[in-house]
């Protein structure tokens, strides 16, 4: 059989269901034990967009359908893994242009085009990743077709062969990336990609993957009746936790339930075999998330400041009262991605027009960034991703904006984003500002302190769940039992610092923050050290070090 439109849709739907069913397993393959292991969630949310296809797919050919699916997926893409897999299918759709029914030659060409599109988006491709698995699939497909091993209409046979080759390539990723071998896992992105391909093959074999039945899950409470004016605690915090295996079953999170009851009110706590659903009004949303991560992966997070009616910080939410595209009122505008009220306010004070709530564990989608850009009343809009896992999505969003010039800065951290904003000159040109801001990004060192979420061994160093880790420009620099000890170790990398800014997280008290400043001042007495209540979850401290 050749591949027609209905079959392609069935394959994509099966792939989306396969990713959704296995997202926790994919998350758990992330190498580093930092609380941002969300590869599976990002890939699942990205491909799940195929379920939003409204037109009747049974009347569309491969060319028409693949183009629409690619557009939906690209706009829904989250994180690097989501961006890469969306670009793969976008490349496939380009190869399927004007193809009504795809032959084996068409499929092999589509795999090649999809791989090229994904590679093109990554500046420095690394062997042993999802890209390697994609390339092997494409190469073997082209070779098999060139050698006439499959008839033109034997798409099922070719696809089965591609999956075999992909699984083989995935198994070899630890041999190509030493860190994978050290922690005894295959590449998480590659595993997610092969999960999707296996889902597609299942559909070709008339056994499509179905989404696991969740009809027996307890219904989430209706919180619309709460009178926000009378609530003592300002932050309405909700999350869904997908449990780690050791907490499977009911009644395994009673300690978490009791903890939540002590830090807020209006608590709704639902626990079943595999998930925990939480709703609580609290002063400390960061503490909710930090403790939730002890029991599993955060599948969804929602935080709203009810007292001050801050701009909504729900991922994907849109302000319908505002125009789709704001008319330009100035030359330059800014969109920044960040988490934490204090960090948000810092960016606003520096001139950022629109804040997109996101960061670790909560990557905004391509559409979220497009919306932020469109709401910015400027001719030229700079986007500050402030996270390496958001940068690629921001780049793709920029390509989809039609009515404004969009410049994505290479900010991989909050300190880099702030440094870039400080370098902006309102009187400068686009060229001079871009150059100045990118140069400023290079001259700042980003540090942070967070907790390990599982036991692991990296570079010969054993890290235990709950220990504190000091991060230096995104890499694990040191491990300690306390924040204070971790900070002391990080100060060894501040010897030439002249200015240090410490953003302390939601769970850190003012007294603890003062202690952190003292540790840094003792280590680098000639540096000016400033602390700001960032209010960010997950990270106890985010530190900017300038020479």
N, C-alpha and C positions, 0 to 999 in steps of 0.2 A: 504494500500500500504506500501511496505517496501521502504527504502530510497536507491536510486541508485545514480550513479555518476552525471548524468545530473541534477538530482533534488538537489543534494548537492551544485553543482555549482550555480544553480539558487537561492538557499537560501542564499549563501554567497554574491552573487552579490546584491541581494535585501537588505541584511543587510548593505552592504557598502553604498548603495544609501540612505538607511534610516538614517544612521549616517551623511552622507554628507548633507542631507536635513535638519537635526535637530542640526547640530553642534553648531550653535549660541545659541540655547536654552540650550544646555548642558553646553556650556561655561558660560552662565549667572547663572548657579547653583553653581558655585564655591563659597565657603563660604567667603573667605577673599577678600577684595576689592583691593588687590594688582594687578598690571598690568601683571599678568601671568596666567589669567584664561583661559587656552587653552585646557581643557580636551576634549571638543568636537572635536576640530581641530586635536588633537593628535590621538584620536580614529578613526576619519574619514580617516586621512592620512594612518593610519596603515592598516585598512581593505580595503582601496581602492587598495591596492596592488593586490587583486584578479583579478583586471581588466587586469593585465599584464600577465595572464596565456596564453601562446602562443599555447600550444598543443590543439588539438581538445578534449574538455572535454566530448563530447558525447560518446566517445569510451573508457572512463576510468571508473573503478569501484570506489567504495567509498574509498577503501584503497589507491589506487594510487592517486586519486584526493586530498584527504584530506592531504596526505603527501606533495604534491607539494604546496597546498594552505598554509599549515602551514609554510613551508620554506619561501615563499614569504612574508607572514605577519610578521614573526619574523624579517626578515631583514629590513622591512619597519617600524618597531615599533618605536614610538616616545613618550617620556614621560612615567611616571609611568602607567598611564591609558592605553596607547598603548601597553606597555610591558606586562601588566597583561592580557589584552584581547588576545594578540598574544599567550601568554603561555597557556591560556585556550584552544584555538583552536589547539595548538601544542599537548596538552594532549589528546584532542579528537582524533587527528590523530593517536596517539599511540594506543589508545583503538580500533580504526578501522583497525589496522594492519591485513591484510589477510581477511578483510571483503569485499565481493563483493557487497552485498546488506544488509543494516543495518536493523535489527529488533528492536522492542521496547527495548528488553534486551540490544542490542548493543548500542542504543542511551543512555539509562540510565547509562550504564557502561562508555560511552564516557563523559557524564556530570560529573561523579565522577572523572574520570582521569583528565579531564580538570581542575576541581576545585583543585585537589591535586597539579597539576603542578603550578597553579597560587599561591596557598598558600605557596608552597615550596620556591618561589622566594622572599617572603616578610618576613623580619626578625621578625618584631613584628606586626602581623596582628591585625587590630582594628575592633571591631564589629561596624556595621552600615555603612559599606563601600561596594564596589563592590564585595569583597570577601564573605561577608555575603550573598549577593543576589545569587551569584554563588553556595554557599554551600546549601542554601535552595532549589534551583532548583534541585541540584544533589540528595539531601536526599529525596525529594518528588518523584522524578522520580524513584529512586530505590524502594521506598516503594510501589508505585503504581504498578510497574512491579512484585514485590514479591507477592502482593495480587491479581495478575491476573486481574487487573481492565481493562487492555487493551490487545487485541489480539496481537500476535507477529507481525502481519503486519499492525497494526493500529498506525503507526508512527505519522500520522497527529493528531490523538486523544491525544496521549501522549504528543506531542509537545505543543498542545493547553493547556493542563493541566499544563505543566511546565511553560508556559508563565503566566498563571493565578497565580501560586504559586510565581513566581518571582516578578510579579507586587505587590503582597501582601507583600512580603519581603521588597521590595523597599519602600512601603508606611510606613513601620515600622522603617526604618533607623533613623528617627528623635528621636524615643524613645530610640535608642541604643547609639546615638551620640548626646549629649546635644547641641553642637554647631549648629547642623542642625536644631534642634527645635527652638533655639534662633533666627535664621535668617529665619525660616519658609521655608526651602527647604528640599528636599530629597538629598541623596548623588549623586553628579554629575556623578561619575564613574559608580555607579549602574544604574543610569538613562540611561547612554550611553549603558551599557550592555543590558538592557531591550529594548532599541531602536533597537539594533541589533537583538535580539531574536524575537521581533515583526516583524521585516523585514523578517526574515527567515520564520516565520509562514505565513506571507502573500504569500510568494512564494509557500509554501506547499498547500495553499488554491487557487492556480492558479491566484493570484492577486499580483504578485511581485511588490515591490516598484521600481519606476523608478526615476532616477535623475531628479531634477527639470530642466525644459527647460531653458537654458541660451543662446539660439541662438539669442535672441534679444539684448543681452548685446553689448555695443559698443566695437568694436575691439580695442585691445591695440595697441598703436602706435609702429611703427618699429623704434627703437632707434639705429639701427646698422649704420645709416648714420652720427651720430654725430662724429666730429673730436675731439677725446679726448685730443689731443695735444694743442688745442686752447681753451680749457675750463678753465675758471678762477677758478671755484669751484672744489675741488678735489673729492668729494664724489658723485657718481651717486647713488641716493637713490630711490628705488621703493617700494611701498607697496599697498596692497589691504585691505580696511577696510570694514568689515561687519557692517552696521549701527545698532546702538541701535534703539529701536522702536520710541523714541521721535524725531529722525532725519530721519525717513522714508519719502521718497518723494524727488523730485528734488528741487534744490535750497536751501537746508537746510544747506549746508556747505560752503556758500559763504565767511564767515569769515575765514575759514581754507584756502580756495583758495587764498584769499588776503594775508594771513600771509605767505604762501609759496612763493608768488611772491616777498616778501620782503627779503627773506633769500637765494635766489639762482637764477639760470637761467635755460634755457632749460626745462621749466615747462610744463608738460602735466598733466592735471587735468580732470578726467572723473567721473561724478557723475550720478547715476541713482536712482531708487526707493530704492534700498537696499544696494548698495555698492558704495565705492569711490575708484578709481584707481589713483595712484599718481606716477609721475616720475619727479624728480627734481635734479639738480646738486647744491650742497650746501656745506658749511663748517660745517654744524651742522645736521647730520643725526639724532642725538638723539632728537633734537627739533622737527623734522618732526614726529617721532614716538610718542613723548610725546603728541603733539597736535592732532595727529590722534586718539589716545586712548580716547580723549574726545568725539569722534563721534561714536565709535564702537570698536569692537574687531579686532585686526590685524590678518588677515587670512594668508597673506604672507608678507615677508620682504626681500628685496635684497639691499645690500650695496656694492659698489665697489670703491676702492681707485684708481682712474684713473691716478692721477699724479705720484704716486710712484710705481704703478704697484705692489702693495702688493699681496700676495697670495690671490687667489679668496676666498671670504667669502660668497658665495652663498650656502645655504643649499642644499646638495646633489650633488653639482658639482664635477666632477672628472677631474684630470689632466691626459689626455689620453697619453701624451708624456712620462709619467713616468711608470716604470714597475709596474705590479700588486703587486708584493711582493719584497721589497728591500732586497738585500743580506745583511746579518749581517756584519757590520764593527766594531762593539763594543759590549760589554756585555749588557749595559743598555741603554735604550732609553725611551723617554717620549712623551705622547700625552696629551694635555690639552684642555679643552673646556672653552671658555671665549668669552666675547664681549668687544669691545673697543680697539683702537690701543695702548693706554698706558698700559693697562693691558696685552695685547698680547705681547708687547715688554718686559715687566717685566718678563713674563714667558720665553720668548726666551733668555733673558739675564741670567736666572737661569739655562738654559740648556735644555729647552723643544724643541724637534725636530719638532713636528707638532702641529699646532693649528687648532682646529675645531671651527668655528664660531658658537656660540650658547649660550643659557642661558634662561632667562625668555622670554616668548612668542615665543621662537624660538628653540625648542628642536631638536637636531640632531637625525637622525635615527640610528638604529643598524648598517646599512650598512655604514653610514658616519664614525662611529667609527671604524668599521672593516677596511675601506680604510685608515684611519689615522694610524692605527697600522701597516698595511701592507706596508705603505710607510716609516716606521721608520726603518733605517738600524741597528737594534740591535737584539740580541738573546732574551733578556727579555725586554718587553715593559710595562712600568707603564702607566696606564690611570688615569687621574685626571678629574672626571666629574664636580666637582665644583658647583654642583647643585643637590638638593635632587630629582628633577624630571628627572634627567638624569642618576643617579646612576644605577637604575635597568636595563636600556637599555644598559649601559656599561657592566654590568655583563653578560647579554645575548650575547653581541658582543664578549666578551672574550671567551665564550664557542664555538663560531663558527670559531675562528681563528685556523688554523691547523699548520702553519709553524713557529709560534713564541710562546714563553711563555708570557702570558699576566697576569698582576697583576692589578686589579682595586682597587685603594685606596678609602677609604670612605670619600672623600672630598665633603662636601655639600655646600661649598662657595668658592669664590675666595681667601679670607684670609687663609682658610684652605689649599688650593692648594699651595699657596706661602709658607706657613709655612712648608708644606711637602717637597717642593723642597729645602728649606734651610737646611733641616735635612739630605738630601742625601749625602752619602759618596762614591765618585767614587772608593775608595779602598775597600769598604765593600762588603759583600756577599748579595745575594738576601734576605736571612732571616734577617740579621742584618739591612739592609736598610728598608725593609718592616716594621719591628718592630719600628725603629726609626721614620719613616715618619708617621706611624699611631699614635704614641705617640705624635708627634708634632701637629697633627691635634686636639688632645684632649686638648692641652694647649693654644689654641688660641680662642678668643671670636670674633664672626663675628657680625658686626652691619651694618645697612644701612638705608638710608633715601629715601623714594619714596612718590609718591602721590596716594591718594585713587582715584579709577576710578568709584566709585558709592557710594551712600548712603547705610549705613548698621548699624547694632547695634551688637556688639560682646562683650561678658562678661559684659553686662550692659552699655557699652560705645558707644555712638552714634558717628559715623564717617560720615562726609559729603564729597561728591564728591569734589575733589580738595584739601582737607586738606593733610598735610604732615604727614607721619607715620614713626616712628622710629622702625626698626626691630632689634630684639636681637636674634641671632641664629635662624633666620627664623620665629620667632613669633612676633606679634605686641606688642611692649613694651610701646609706647607712641604715642599721636596724638597732633598735634599743627597746627597753622595757617601758620607758616613760617618755613623754613629750619633751621633758626638760633635757634628758640625756640625749635624745635625738637632735634637739636644737644645738646642744654643745658640739656634737659631731659635725653638724652642718656648718657651724661657724668656722671650721677649718678651711672652708672654701670661700671665706669672706675677707681674707687677709688684705686685699687691695680695695675694699669697699670704701666709698665716700658717702653714699646715701643708701639707707636700708628702710624699706617700707614693709611693715608686718600687718597683714590682714588676718585677724583672728576669727575663728569660726563660731557658729551658733552655740556650740557646746562649751566654749572657752569663756571663763569668767573674766571680768576686768582685772581682777587680782592676778590671775594666771597670765594674762597678757602682759601685765607690768613685769612679771617675773621673766617672761620671754625676752622682753626688751632689755632687761638687766643682763641676762645671759649674753645677748648680742653685744651690748655696750662694753661688757668686760672683755670680750674677745677682740673687738675692733673699736678701741676707745676714741679713735680719731674720726670715726664715721658718725654721721647724723642719723639717728634711728627714730622712726615715727611709727606708731601703731594706730590702726583703724579697725573698728568693729565691722568686719566684712559681712558677718552673718551667714557665710557660706556653709552648706552641709558637707559632710564627708571629710573635708580637709580641715584639720585643727588650725593649721597656719598655711597661708600662702605668702611667700616672701619675695620681694623685688630687691635685687642687689645691683646697684650701679657703681661704676668706678669713678 
